[in-house]
Amino acid sequence: MNHPPLKRQAYAQFARIGQALASERRLELLDLLAQAPRHVEALAQETGLSVASVSQHLQVLRHAKLVEASRQGTKAVYRLADHGETLRLWLALCAVAESRLPELEQIRRRFTVEGAAPGELSREELQRRVERGDVLLIDVRPSVEYRAGHLPGAVSLPLEELPARLGELPRDRQIVAYCRGRYCLMADEAVALLRRHGFDAVRVEGGWPEWHAEGRPVEP
């Protein structure tokens, strides 16, 4: 039997997730929360939205059980609910869009950073090379995201600090940069800057979310 009433009620619950994801601004909030927990004011500053608008979007995500909140002093701090599962949902959505929508590749090409290395280091190869100690891995995300979790052995070097800290970097090892993921340009910009100054630099394929979602080792 088809059991239509059961299916209709189940579909209504599935639709809660779909409705919560049906906003580019809510997807942006999920992407930011995949990096680190944040309070509403910090999310508003990152996205350029008003605090009221961010709060409304967060309530939709919270109703769909995709985010949760806890109190830190007078502020509510939001994070992904069941981080691994929600992160995999977000990355699966991106993967389906990439396979079905050629516009995404066109967008990526349009935003190519001049001077960045043409290739990317795979996550598998990066893990092997980090374990051997023959690369310097730098996390160019904001320091708050590094403190929330990062790749093993990575050094925090936020992109805006990189020009002033070039003297700290070795010239006898390849430098590998990573950031917020496939659609983040911070690692490309870091690599382009390093290469202009004579460093051997490359970005890793994807970034923190992809590494974390695959269950690879992380450091808090």
Salt bridges, closest charged atoms under 4 A:
GLU28 OE1 - ARG25 NE 3.01
GLU41 OE1 - HIS39 ND1 3.14
GLU41 OE1 - LYS75 NZ 3.68
GLU46 OE2 - ARG38 NH2 3.32
GLU46 OE2 - ARG180 NH2 3.30
GLU98 OE2 - ARG182 NE 3.12
GLU105 OE1 - ARG108 NE 3.90
GLU105 OE2 - ARG109 NE 3.48
GLU120 OE2 - ARG203 NE 3.85
GLU124 OE2 - ARG216 NH2 2.91
GLU125 OE1 - ARG128 NH2 2.69
GLU125 OE2 - ARG132 NH2 3.98
ASP134 OD1 - ARG129 NE 3.59
ASP134 OD2 - ARG132 NH2 3.18
ASP139 OD2 - ARG141 NH2 2.77
GLU145 OE2 - ARG38 NH2 2.29
GLU145 OE2 - ARG180 NH2 2.55
GLU161 OE1 - ARG165 NH1 2.85
GLU168 OE2 - ARG165 NE 3.20
ASP188 OD2 - ARG203 NH1 2.54
GLU214 OE2 - ARG123 NH2 2.71
GLU214 OE1 - ARG216 NE 2.70
GLU219 OE1 - HIS150 NE2 3.15
